[in-house]
Amino acid sequence: MAQDTFSKEETLAMRRRLIGHSCRLFYSDDPVKIIRARGQYLYDEHGKRYLDCISNVQHVGHCHPSITEVAAAQMDLLNINTRFLHDNMVQYADRLAASLPDKLCIFYFVNSGSEANDLALRLAQQYTQHQDVIVLDHAYHGHLMSLIDISPYKFRKLSGQKEWVHVAPLPDTYRGLYREDHPNPGDAYADTVKDLIDEVHSKGRKISAFFAESLPSVGGQIIMPQGYSTKVAEYVHSAGGVFVADEVQTGFGRVGTHFWAFQLQGEGFCPDIVTMGKPMGNGHPLACVATTVEIAGAFTANGVEYFNTFGGNPVSCAIGLAVLDVIEKEDLRRNATKVGAHLKQLLTQLQTRHDIIGHVRGIGLFVGLELVTDRRTRAPATKTAAEVVKRLKEQDRICVSTDGPWENVVKFKPPMCFSIQDADLVVRCIDRIITEMATSDLRLEKEDV
Ligand SMILES: Cc1ncc(COP(=O)(O)O)c(C=O)c1O
């Protein structure tokens, strides 16, 4: 087993020498070296404990004993190429099917969210025989070249927008085109997608897919307005395209009330393809694409085998099954609903005392705290947000991070075992830090504007 062999400084020096510098660390000025973890707590090389508010991958808690036991037992028994017949893959697919609407009943197992989205793109293009894709502004769908192309968050800093990619406005009712005072922001934002489709058609091009996270996370922990997805699906279907819901961040009960975040849009809405990843294996690389018989049929009909060496191997699927069991046995969706509501309520109370808090939003354990320098203009308080993240780590040993186009949204996506006491602690510390900053160095934000 890997030992804590080096001092933090030595590890850092080796990392700088050996690892590509574009692979960034959290807290790059003074990274945290974590050597073990349990539940929602991380421990550094001196045994100091950190509260983890951001590891949505370790969904049911770090190193959950039920998961590690199952993983070790299956590794001891068999792990094998996915071309051999084995029960775990079919059992796991069957359990996933039970969590989804009936029409999403065919599964492809892969190893990362990026692989899942790349395959979703292939499925959509093969099925529709169209090429063009509509994505939401600021979206991130993965690190493969195909996904950089459909991720405005990345392509804007790189090769730019390809002619087959079209960017629709982010349906953000706090900061976007249509806000909380609009009578029907869901329809209004959906109409922007319709306009985009018309524009694409006017250029003689055709839509293969509309790709969106069910709750945009990199975009700033956005809660989609009601009715949006149903309307968009109607427009996309009538253009001959399919609706891809990226549930890589949001699936597996994070929103509490539902197993999948797309279900927040109501029973009438069902995507044609769902991609899943991060929380699926509780840290083990496991991801998946779920789709319909028709779309899978078109993919098979091209006559080319789809082979994925590791995707859906017996160990991965044993772990996936164990994660589903723990979510149920420990009633983690109920915990997410209860603790998430409590966290939101505390943050909303804080908002009444601190002008810098422009907006509090979220559902279940997917919560965002948007900081602004001016509530009227909603100018982002980027530097204050970074300072809150830094002080929480240095003074309180609490890990949070920021998201959103201006990195001014403090995000909470903790393991699902996050407790009421954890929520109380983090809000108390944020309150203290914002108060300290307001009295001593609010000057910081003047530079933001
Ligand atoms: C919404 C979304 N989709 C896809 C991905 C890519 O997943 P992975 O890093 O497992 O390739 C990410 C990763 O952050 C993501 O946030």
The ligand as a Gaussian input file, in Angstrom:
#p B3LYP/6-31G(d) Opt

LIG

0 1
 C      -20.729000      18.039000     -15.996000
 C      -19.504000      17.252000     -16.280000
 N      -19.497000      16.393000     -17.319000
 C      -18.420000      15.654000     -17.610000
 C      -17.258000      15.754000     -16.873000
 C      -16.051000      14.939000     -17.226000
 O      -15.899000      13.897000     -16.325000
 P      -14.472000      13.225000     -16.086000
 O      -13.595000      14.215000     -15.413000
 O      -14.810000      12.012000     -15.249000
 O      -13.944000      12.816000     -17.423000
 C      -17.225000      16.627000     -15.776000
 C      -16.005000      16.755000     -14.945000
 O      -15.826000      17.642000     -14.162000
 C      -18.370000      17.400000     -15.475000
 O      -18.389000      18.260000     -14.469000

